[in-house]
Structures are given as structure tokens and as C-alpha cells.
Amino acid sequence: MANAPVQRMSQLMAKTLRDDPADAEVLSHKLLVRAGYVRRTAAGIWSWLPLGKKVLANVERIVREEMDAIGAQEVLLPALLPREPYEATGRWDEYGAELFRLHDRKGGDYLLGPTHEEIFTLLVKDQCTSYKDLPVILYQIQNKFRDEARPRAGILRGREFLMKDSYSFDTEDEGLAQSYALHRQAYQKVFERLGLDYRICAATAGAMGGSKSEEFLAPAEAGEDTFADCPNCDFAANTEAVAYELQPQDASAVPALEEIPTPDTPTIETLAAHLGVPASATLKNLLVKVDGEIVAVGVPGDREVDLGKVEAHFAPAAVELVTAEDFVGRPDLVRGYVGPQGLGDKVTYIADPRVAPGTSWITGANKDGVHAKNVVAGRDFEVGTYVDVVVVQEGDPCPKCGTGLKLDRAIEIGHIFQLGRKYADALKLDVLGQQGKPVRVTMGSYGIGVSRAVAALAEQSADDKGLCWPAEVAPADVHVVAAGKALQTELALEVSEKLRAAGLRVLVDDRAGVSPGVKFTDSELIGVPKILVAGRRSAEGVLELKDRRTGEREELTVDEAIARLAE
């Protein structure tokens, strides 16, 4: 904020640390704690100290400005929510253990909001009765709560986090597409202003439901998402959304199925070694339970099954791996030797598109110590449903142009969905249409991880000396450092006031009894873009201006420094 008071480090509640926290795994966690931006309150729960709150507020401001620019209206809904709306949409159960559930003193069921589709839907149902009231876009910036099993990486994966969630309401699908496009453009502006390197990637809708879905991912080693990026075209997608096209083959020349003895070969590795064939020639059949019923998942033997994709396909049903107990009383399931040609009607069989009609495989013969070769999809067994379920690998062909894909880690910083009428149907959101008849409303849902964006910025912009914030989100425009003597401190405070009067946000290190070396180290750790030092030439009225990112230095008079920084 222009003309905000100068923030003196002698009065600032922020103690810097020389060593990394013992539990810190990623760079942002280490530096945000060491530089005095955040402190851990409990597992996955964080307190924001003054410097951190300034950065968080700057991210909020940018998000708010770009949401307002597309005509969105800000509201604030409660975080403590009743059970009934989430039960109506099925998400009271679908969310599972991640949902914070609680009872009031009268025994009523409540939850802490993980996301607010239901409550926004009911708000619009209450306020909008005619097509003339729509379209409308509503948003809020509010804390969300998810009971993460393993909260980690500092503020990247917490149990309480700050999020911007917005929702569009239209009467027609064309209107939804336009609202979606507005959000997409606004998100691009937000992340560009934040100074984030990001990719827009195709994504799966998951438990949110709906049709079109895209993620905004910030490449970073600490990221928990993996995305595929084509070096030859504009294709980019979360690996969970990369789909392989079904390519049937001619199997007319493939001999008849033949069973072969293969003792002690219950794994793909032992089978391939025994027969002297590549793992890619074998068919792996992974057994899972979907709401208690066994399902077989077929993939080439050299590929791994992505359980996330399997879970997304069967959502909201619960998916888990089979155990040894599941084979008891099931003579049709021979552990280590399962083949799709003998499963019958008792087991649902799904397969990756790479197991296309006409492809030939070596797979289990459903007999202990026996496999079968020349097992042809579509001839010797039928695939119930084709689902892209393999873990994407570096070099897999781009679905768009065929070039080998590159894989990178990234942090999810935003996600946009065309929800359609899932929530409107569940909660009966209708308005009176132009023809005088009820019209079912169609919705979009759009999220930005505000606190997560702070961590993503720290991950992307930090160097070996500490944080290095982009100018628009930094806690100050300039960090003035008094090297230590009384004259230097006096000059530092004087120039700080002049910089404040010129409209800059100023942090000044006026701490007494702290060595110049510690002050310089702290200024680099804290990461304000410009560092102005009142040092050895203070008596001459000369200061040293340092660019935190480039390390470039120059000596300037007080007036020159103020003019340069005010630019």
C-alpha cells in the first residue's frame, strides 16, 4: 500500500533462522520458515507472520482485481456448513476421510468446507429466480479444510489453506463456455502478474464432476503433480488426462492360443526371463476391488497401472487392491497366473487401449504354473471397457502429433471446471426461462490456491541465498539496510522516510547490536527485490543499491537512489 508506514525490523515480529527446520523437505518450507514468513502451529496448520501476511495479501489483491475485472462479484460464505446439501450431492460420503466432520451440541452434523459448490448453488437458488438474473459469477477468498492423511511440504499441502473459489451460473451451455473462457483469461493474467512460470494442462474432472477441465500448473521439483508436455506442439496435460488412441490390429495370421508350462513365474519379470521375451510381449492383469467386487485391469507387461486413473474411472466407488484372502474360495482366480480368456462373467475386465482388438499377448492360463501365448484381444477374450490406465512414461507419443512427450513435476495452482448441471440437478436449481417455463441452470467452478501460490513462487524464484520475490508480491519494494553505526542508521531511517513519501513500501533493518554480515544475509534471505545499503560512504550521503535477483550493484546519492527506486 502506498504511503504505508516504514516497517522497522527492530519492531518486526520475525526471527530469521540460520538452519533449516528439521521436518522441512522442500525449498519453500525451509525458506518461508527461516525467513520469518510462517510458523507451524500443528501438522498441516500454519500461522502467517507479518512478512508472510503481506505477501499473502498481495496475492489476494491480484486475484481479486482480475476477478473483479471479468465482472465477478465477491461474497463470503461460512466455512462451517450443514451436512444436508453435501448429502444431496453425494459428497458427504464421496469425500471420505478428507472431510472434517463435527457435531454441534444438539447432535447436528456439520463439516468444515473443503469447497463450496453446494452452498453457492443454494445461494443462487435463493437469490435468482428468473433468466434475467443470469448470468452471474460469484467468488470468495476463504480458508478451506481437508484432513490430509500426510500433510507435508509446509504450506504446499496443509489441512487448512486459503483459496479463491468462484462459480458461474448460466441458462445455456454457450453461456457456460463463455464464463469458462473469461476465467481462463483471468487466470492467465493473475499468474503472469504474480510472476509464475505456469502451464495450462488438460485434466480430469475427478470427484468434482462435469465435462471440460483444465489445470494451471507451476513447474517445480516440489510439485506433487506430473504433467506431460509436447516439445513439438501445444499439447500439455496432467498425466492422469493423457489418453492413448485405440488402434486395432489385424490378427488373421496369429496362430491359435497355446498353453505353455511356466513353473515358478508368478511375476512379469520371472515370466519374461523364463521365456526370453520382452516384458512388453506379456499382458499384466492387475486385480482390484471396486466396492467389494473384483475387477481385472489389463495393461502391457512393461507398464504400470495408474491407480488414480482407475479410481477416477470408477468414482465415486471405492477402489482397493485385492489381498491374499480374496483368492480364497475363488478357483477361477489363480494368483500370479490370471488371464482374461478364462475369467468368465464373475469378473469385470477393463483394459488399457494398448490392449487393442487384434493385439497378441502372453498371459496367464488361469492354471498354476501355466501361461498361454497367442492370446488375441477380441478373439480369445473380450474387453468390457477400454480405459487409459497406464502410468505415462517419458517418450510416450503425444496424442496430438506423435512426438515423444516430456514429463515434469509441477504444483497445481489453479483448476477450472465446466460442471454442467450436476449440482443444479441435485439441488434443483431452476430459473424461469424466456418461454415462461423452468430452466435448469448450468454451472462452472474455478479455483486458485492463494496460499499455495505463495509456496509456488518461493519454489520457482528462490536461489541459494534465500527468497527472491517478484516485485508485485514482495512484502516491500525496498529493503534498506543500516550497516551498523549510528550515522549509517540515521541515514537509513532518513532515506526510508523519503522513499515512503515517494510511494514505496519500505522495510528497514535498523536493529542495534546485529552485525552487518547478519543484516546482509537476512536481506538476501527475506528476498525483497531491491536492497539499499547505508554503509561505508554514508558520511558522503552515498548508498549502495543492489538488485536482489541479478546481484548487480551501484553507488548512488540519496536523491539518485530515491529517483531510481521511484521509477
C-alpha positions in Angstrom: 0.0 0.0 0.0 1.4 3.4 -1.0 2.5 5.6 1.9 2.3 2.7 4.4 4.5 3.3 7.5 8.1 2.3 7.2 8.4 -1.2 8.7 11.4 -1.3 11.1 13.0 -4.7 11.7 13.8 -3.6 15.3 10.0 -3.8 15.8 9.1 -6.6 13.4 7.9 -9.9 14.7 10.0 -12.1 12.6 13.0 -14.0 13.8 15.2 -15.4 11.0 16.9 -18.8 11.4 20.3 -19.9 10.2 19.3 -23.6 9.9 16.6 -25.4 8.1 13.7 -26.8 10.1 14.2 -30.4 10.9 10.9 -31.5 9.3 11.3 -29.4 6.2 11.5 -31.4 2.9 11.1 -28.8 0.2 12.7 -25.4 -0.5 9.6 -23.3 0.1 9.1 -24.9 3.5 12.7 -24.3 4.5 12.9 -20.7 3.4 9.5 -19.4 4.5 10.2 -20.6 8.0 13.8 -19.5 8.1 13.0 -16.0 6.7 10.2 -15.5 9.3 7.2 -15.6 7.0 5.3 -18.6 8.6 5.4 -20.8 11.7 4.0 -24.2 12.2 1.0 -24.4 14.6 0.3 -28.1 14.1 0.6 -30.7 11.4 -0.7 -29.1 8.2 -1.7 -25.9 10.1 0.3 -22.7 9.7 0.4 -19.2 11.2 1.3 -16.3 8.9 3.7 -13.8 10.4 3.7 -10.1 9.4 6.0 -10.5 6.3 4.1 -13.6 5.2 0.8 -11.9 5.6 1.9 -9.1 3.4 2.9 -11.5 0.6 -0.4 -13.4 1.0 -2.4 -10.2 0.9 -0.6 -9.1 -2.3 -1.6 -12.4 -4.0 -5.1 -11.9 -2.7 -5.2 -8.4 -4.2 -4.1 -9.5 -7.6 -6.6 -12.3 -7.7 -9.3 -10.0 -6.5 -8.5 -7.3 -9.1 -8.6 -9.8 -12.0 -11.8 -11.5 -10.8 -13.5 -8.1 -10.5 -12.3 -7.2 -14.0 -14.4 -10.0 -15.5 -17.5 -8.8 -13.6 -17.3 -11.4 -10.8 -18.9 -10.3 -7.5 -17.3 -11.1 -4.2 -19.2 -12.7 -1.4 -18.1 -14.5 1.8 -19.8 -17.7 2.8 -19.4 -19.7 6.0 -16.7 -22.3 6.5 -18.9 -24.2 9.0 -21.5 -25.9 6.8 -24.5 -28.2 7.3 -24.5 -31.8 6.2 -27.7 -31.8 4.1 -26.5 -30.1 0.9 -23.4 -32.3 0.7 -25.6 -35.4 1.3 -27.9 -34.3 -1.5 -25.0 -34.2 -4.0 -23.4 -37.4 -2.6 -20.2 -35.7 -1.5 -20.8 -36.2 2.2 -19.7 -39.8 1.6 -17.6 -39.3 -1.6 -15.1 -37.1 0.2 -14.3 -39.9 2.6 -11.7 -39.3 5.3 -10.6 -36.0 3.9 -13.7 -34.3 5.1 -13.6 -32.7 8.6 -16.9 -33.7 10.2 -18.2 -32.5 13.5 -21.4 -32.3 15.7 -22.9 -29.4 17.4 -24.2 -29.6 21.0 -27.6 -30.8 19.7 -26.1 -33.6 17.7 -26.5 -32.0 14.3 -23.9 -32.9 11.6 -21.7 -30.3 10.1 -18.5 -30.1 8.1 -15.6 -27.6 7.5 -15.9 -26.6 3.9 -13.4 -28.3 1.5 -15.0 -26.4 -1.4 -18.4 -24.7 -1.8 -20.2 -25.8 -4.9 -23.3 -26.8 -2.9 -23.5 -23.6 -0.8 -23.1 -21.3 -3.8 -25.8 -23.3 -5.7 -28.2 -22.8 -2.8 -27.3 -19.1 -2.6 -28.2 -18.6 -6.2 -31.3 -20.7 -5.8 -32.4 -18.3 -3.1 -31.5 -15.1 -4.9 -32.1 -15.7 -8.6 -35.5 -16.7 -9.9 -35.5 -15.6 -13.5 -33.3 -15.9 -16.5 -33.0 -12.1 -16.3 -30.9 -12.6 -13.1 -28.3 -14.6 -15.0 -25.6 -14.9 -16.0 -23.8 -14.3 -12.7 -20.3 -15.0 -11.4 -19.7 -15.1 -7.7 -16.4 -15.7 -5.8 -14.9 -15.7 -2.4 -11.4 -15.8 -0.9 -11.6 -18.0 2.1 -10.0 -20.8 4.2 -10.7 -24.3 3.2 -10.2 -27.5 5.2 -9.2 -31.0 4.1 -8.0 -33.7 6.5 -4.9 -34.7 4.6 -3.5 -38.1 5.7 0.0 -36.9 5.3 0.3 -33.1 5.4 3.7 -32.2 4.1 5.8 -29.6 2.3 4.9 -26.7 4.6 2.0 -24.6 3.1 2.0 -26.6 -0.1 -0.1 -29.4 1.4 -1.9 -28.2 4.5 -5.1 -29.2 6.3 -6.2 -25.5 6.3 -5.4 -23.3 3.3 -6.5 -20.1 1.6 -8.3 -20.5 -1.7 -10.2 -18.3 -4.2 -13.2 -20.3 -5.4 -15.6 -18.8 -8.0 -18.8 -20.2 -9.6 -20.6 -19.2 -12.8 -24.3 -19.6 -13.4 -25.8 -19.6 -16.9 -29.0 -20.8 -18.5 -27.3 -22.2 -21.6 -24.2 -24.2 -22.4 -23.0 -21.5 -24.6 -23.1 -19.1 -21.7 -21.1 -21.6 -19.6 -18.4 -21.8 -22.3 -18.1 -18.0 -22.2 -17.9 -17.9 -18.4 -15.2 -20.6 -18.6 -13.3 -18.6 -21.2 -13.4 -15.5 -19.0 -12.0 -17.3 -16.1 -9.3 -18.9 -18.2 -8.2 -15.5 -19.4 -8.4 -14.0 -15.9 -6.2 -16.8 -14.5 -3.6 -16.2 -17.2 -3.4 -12.6 -16.1 -3.3 -13.5 -12.4 -0.3 -15.9 -12.9 1.5 -13.5 -15.2 1.2 -10.7 -12.7 2.3 -13.0 -9.9 5.4 -13.8 -12.0 4.8 -17.5 -12.0 6.0 -19.8 -14.8 2.9 -22.0 -15.5 1.4 -24.4 -18.0 -2.3 -24.8 -18.8 -2.9 -28.6 -18.9 -5.9 -30.8 -19.8 -7.1 -32.5 -16.6 -9.7 -35.0 -15.4 -12.8 -33.7 -13.5 -12.5 -36.3 -10.8 -14.9 -36.0 -7.9 -15.9 -32.5 -9.0 -17.8 -33.9 -12.0 -18.6 -32.1 -15.2 -17.1 -32.1 -18.6 -14.2 -29.9 -19.6 -11.4 -29.3 -17.0 -8.0 -27.7 -17.1 -5.3 -27.2 -14.5 -2.8 -24.4 -14.2 0.5 -26.0 -13.1 3.7 -24.3 -11.9 6.7 -26.4 -12.8 8.7 -27.2 -9.7 10.7 -30.1 -8.2 8.5 -30.0 -5.1 5.3 -30.5 -7.2 3.1 -33.5 -6.5 1.5 -33.4 -10.0 3.3 -34.8 -13.0 2.4 -33.3 -16.4 3.2 -34.2 -20.0 4.5 -31.5 -22.3 5.0 -31.9 -26.0 8.1 -30.3 -27.3 6.7 -30.1 -30.8 3.1 -28.8 -30.4 0.9 -27.1 -27.8 -0.2 -30.3 -26.1 0.1 -30.3 -22.4 -1.9 -32.4 -19.9 -1.8 -33.8 -16.4 -0.6 -37.4 -16.9 -3.9 -38.5 -15.5 -5.6 -36.9 -18.5 -3.2 -38.3 -21.2 -5.3 -40.7 -23.4 -3.9 -43.2 -25.9 -5.9 -43.8 -29.0 -7.3 -47.3 -29.6 -5.5 -48.8 -32.7 -7.0 -52.2 -33.7 -4.6 -54.6 -35.5 -5.1 -57.5 -38.0 -4.7 -60.8 -36.1 -5.6 -63.1 -39.0 -2.0 -64.5 -39.1 -1.7 -65.2 -35.4 -1.8 -68.9 -34.5 -4.3 -70.4 -32.2 -4.0 -69.9 -28.4 -1.4 -72.3 -26.9 -0.8 -73.1 -23.3 2.8 -73.5 -22.2 4.3 -74.7 -18.9 5.9 -71.9 -16.9 6.7 -73.1 -13.4 7.6 -70.6 -10.8 6.8 -67.5 -12.9 4.2 -65.6 -11.0 5.6 -62.1 -11.9 6.1 -60.4 -15.3 9.9 -60.3 -14.6 10.2 -64.1 -13.9 7.9 -64.9 -16.9 9.9 -62.7 -19.3 13.2 -64.1 -18.1 11.9 -67.7 -18.4 10.6 -67.3 -21.9 13.3 -64.9 -23.1 10.8 -62.3 -24.3 10.5 -58.6 -23.5 8.0 -57.6 -20.8 6.1 -55.7 -23.5 5.1 -59.0 -25.1 3.2 -60.0 -21.9 -0.2 -59.0 -20.6 -0.3 -57.9 -17.0 -3.7 -58.4 -15.2 -4.0 -56.4 -12.0 -6.9 -57.4 -9.7 -8.7 -54.7 -7.7 -11.9 -54.5 -5.7 -14.5 -51.9 -6.7 -17.0 -51.5 -3.9 -16.0 -55.1 -2.9 -16.4 -56.6 -6.4 -13.3 -57.9 -8.2 -12.3 -56.2 -11.4 -9.3 -57.1 -13.6 -7.2 -54.4 -15.2 -5.2 -55.4 -18.3 -2.1 -53.5 -19.4 1.1 -54.4 -21.3 3.6 -56.1 -19.0 6.2 -53.3 -19.3 3.7 -50.7 -18.0 2.5 -49.8 -14.5 -1.2 -49.3 -13.7 -2.1 -45.8 -12.6 -4.5 -46.4 -9.7 -5.5 -42.8 -9.8 -6.9 -43.3 -13.3 -8.7 -46.5 -12.2 -10.2 -44.7 -9.2 -11.3 -41.8 -11.5 -13.0 -44.2 -13.8 -15.0 -45.9 -11.1 -15.6 -42.8 -8.9 -17.3 -42.4 -6.5 -16.9 -46.2 -5.9 -14.1 -47.2 -3.5 -11.2 -48.9 -5.3 -8.6 -51.1 -3.4 -6.1 -53.8 -4.3 -7.0 -57.4 -3.7 -5.4 -59.3 -0.9 -4.5 -63.0 -0.4 -7.8 -63.5 1.4 -9.7 -62.5 -1.8 -8.4 -65.6 -3.6 -9.9 -68.0 -1.0 -12.8 -69.8 -2.4 -12.2 -68.5 -5.9 -10.7 -71.4 -8.0 -11.3 -69.2 -11.1 -8.6 -66.8 -9.8 -5.1 -68.4 -9.8 -2.7 -66.0 -8.1 0.1 -65.0 -10.4 -1.4 -66.8 -13.4 -4.6 -64.8 -14.2 -5.5 -64.5 -17.8 -8.5 -62.6 -19.3 -9.5 -65.5 -21.5 -10.7 -67.5 -18.5 -12.3 -65.0 -16.2 -15.9 -65.6 -17.3 -18.8 -63.4 -16.1 -17.8 -63.2 -12.5 -15.0 -60.7 -13.0 -15.3 -57.4 -14.9 -12.4 -56.9 -17.3 -11.2 -53.5 -18.3 -8.0 -52.8 -20.3 -5.8 -50.0 -21.5 -6.3 -49.1 -25.2 -2.8 -50.5 -25.9 -4.6 -53.9 -25.4 -6.5 -53.2 -28.6 -8.5 -55.7 -30.7 -6.1 -57.9 -32.7 -3.1 -57.5 -30.3 -1.5 -60.7 -29.3 -0.1 -61.5 -25.8 1.5 -64.0 -23.5 -0.6 -64.1 -20.3 -1.8 -66.3 -17.5 -3.7 -69.5 -18.4 -5.6 -69.5 -15.1 -3.7 -72.6 -14.1 -0.9 -72.7 -11.5 2.5 -72.7 -13.3 0.9 -72.3 -16.8 0.8 -69.4 -19.2 -0.8 -69.0 -22.6 0.7 -67.5 -25.8 -1.0 -66.1 -28.9 -3.8 -64.8 -26.8 -5.6 -62.3 -29.0 -7.8 -59.5 -27.8 -11.2 -59.7 -29.5 -10.6 -63.3 -30.5 -9.7 -65.1 -27.3 -11.1 -62.6 -24.8 -13.3 -59.5 -24.8 -12.5 -56.2 -23.1 -15.6 -54.9 -21.2 -14.4 -51.3 -21.3 -11.3 -49.5 -22.6 -9.8 -47.0 -20.1 -6.4 -45.4 -20.4 -5.0 -46.6 -17.1 -1.2 -46.9 -17.5 1.3 -44.6 -15.9 2.5 -42.2 -18.6 6.2 -42.5 -19.4 8.8 -40.1 -20.8 8.8 -40.5 -24.6 5.2 -41.8 -24.9 3.7 -40.4 -28.2 1.9 -37.1 -28.0 -1.8 -37.8 -28.6 -1.9 -34.7 -30.9 1.2 -35.0 -33.1 3.0 -38.3 -32.1 6.2 -36.6 -30.8 7.8 -38.1 -27.6 6.4 -36.4 -24.5 8.5 -34.8 -21.8 7.4 -35.2 -18.2 7.9 -32.6 -15.5 6.8 -32.2 -11.8 4.6 -29.2 -11.0 2.5 -27.6 -8.3 -1.2 -27.2 -9.1 -2.0 -23.5 -8.6 -5.4 -23.3 -10.3 -8.2 -25.5 -11.7 -11.2 -24.7 -13.8 -14.2 -26.9 -14.5 -17.3 -26.9 -16.6 -19.5 -28.5 -14.1 -22.7 -28.5 -16.2 -25.8 -29.4 -14.3 -24.5 -31.9 -11.7 -25.1 -29.7 -8.7 -28.1 -27.9 -10.2 -29.8 -31.2 -10.7 -29.0 -32.4 -7.2 -30.2 -29.2 -5.5 -32.9 -28.4 -8.1 -31.6 -25.0 -9.2 -34.1 -23.7 -11.8 -35.0 -20.2 -13.0 -38.0 -19.1 -15.0 -37.0 -19.1 -18.7 -37.9 -16.8 -21.5 -40.8 -19.1 -22.5 -42.3 -19.0 -19.0 -41.1 -22.5 -18.1 -38.4 -23.6 -15.6 -34.9 -23.8 -17.0 -32.2 -25.9 -15.2 -29.1 -23.7 -14.6 -25.6 -24.8 -15.8 -22.5 -24.1 -13.7 -18.8 -23.7 -13.7 -16.4 -24.0 -10.8 -13.0 -22.3 -10.7 -10.3 -22.4 -8.0 -7.0 -20.7 -7.3 -4.8 -21.8 -4.4 -3.9 -18.4 -2.9 -1.6 -19.7 -0.1 -0.3 -22.4 -2.4 0.7 -19.7 -4.9 3.0 -18.2 -2.3 4.8 -21.5 -1.9 5.0 -22.0 -5.7 6.5 -18.5 -6.0 9.1 -19.4 -3.4 9.9 -22.7 -5.1 10.4 -21.0 -8.5 12.1 -17.8 -7.6 14.4 -18.7 -4.7 18.2 -19.1 -5.1 21.0 -20.4 -2.9 20.8 -17.3 -0.7 17.1 -17.3 0.0 13.8 -16.0 -1.2 13.6 -13.7 -4.2 10.1 -12.3 -4.7 8.7 -10.8 -7.8 8.1 -7.1 -7.3 4.3 -7.2 -7.2 4.0 -9.8 -4.4 7.1 -8.9 -2.3 6.4 -7.7 1.3 8.2 -4.4 0.5 9.6 -2.6 -2.6 12.9 -1.9 -1.0 14.8 -3.3 2.0 17.0 -0.6 3.5 20.0 -1.9 5.5 21.9 0.2 8.1 25.3 -1.4 8.2 25.6 -0.8 11.9 27.0 2.6 13.1 24.8 5.4 14.4 25.4 7.6 11.3 24.5 4.8 9.0 21.3 4.0 11.0 20.4 7.7 10.9 20.9 7.9 7.1 18.9 4.6 6.6 15.9 5.9 8.6 16.1 9.3 6.8 16.1 7.7 3.3 13.4 5.2 4.3 11.0 8.1 5.2 11.8 9.8 1.8 11.2 6.5 0.0 7.9 6.1 1.8 6.9 9.7 0.9 7.6 8.8 -2.7 5.0 6.0 -2.5 7.3 3.0 -1.9 6.8 0.2 0.6 9.9 0.2 2.8 11.4 -2.4 5.2 14.4 -1.0 7.1 16.9 -3.0 9.1 17.7 -0.7 12.0 18.4 -3.4 14.5 21.1 -2.4 17.1 23.7 -4.9 18.1 23.3 -7.0 15.0 26.4 -7.3 12.8 26.4 -6.0 9.2 27.1 -9.6 8.0 23.9 -10.9 9.6 21.9 -8.0 8.2 23.2 -8.6 4.7 22.5 -12.3 5.0 18.9 -11.6 6.3 18.2 -9.2 3.5 19.1 -11.9 0.9 17.1 -14.5 2.8 14.0 -12.3 3.1 14.1 -11.6 -0.6 12.8 -8.0 -1.2 13.6 -7.1 -4.9 15.8 -4.1 -4.1 18.3 -3.8 -1.2 19.6 -0.3 -0.4 22.6 -0.2 1.9 23.8 2.7 4.1 27.4 1.6 4.5 30.9 2.8 4.3 30.1 6.0 2.3 27.2 7.1 4.5 29.1 10.2 5.6 29.2 11.3 2.0 25.5 10.7 1.5 26.2 7.8 -0.8 24.3 4.5 -0.7 24.7 1.1 -2.5 21.7 -0.2 -4.4 21.6 -3.9 -5.1 19.3 -5.9 -7.3 18.4 -9.0 -5.3 17.8 -11.2 -8.3 20.7 -10.2 -10.5 23.2 -9.2 -7.8 24.1 -6.0 -9.7 25.3 -3.1 -7.5 25.7 0.6 -8.0 26.6 3.5 -5.8 24.1 6.4 -5.7 23.4 9.6 -3.8 20.3 9.7 -1.7 18.4 11.7 -4.3 19.6 9.4 -7.1 18.5 6.3 -5.2 15.1 7.7 -4.5 14.6 8.7 -8.1 15.8 5.3 -9.3 13.6 3.3 -7.0 10.6 5.6 -7.6 10.7 4.7 -11.3 
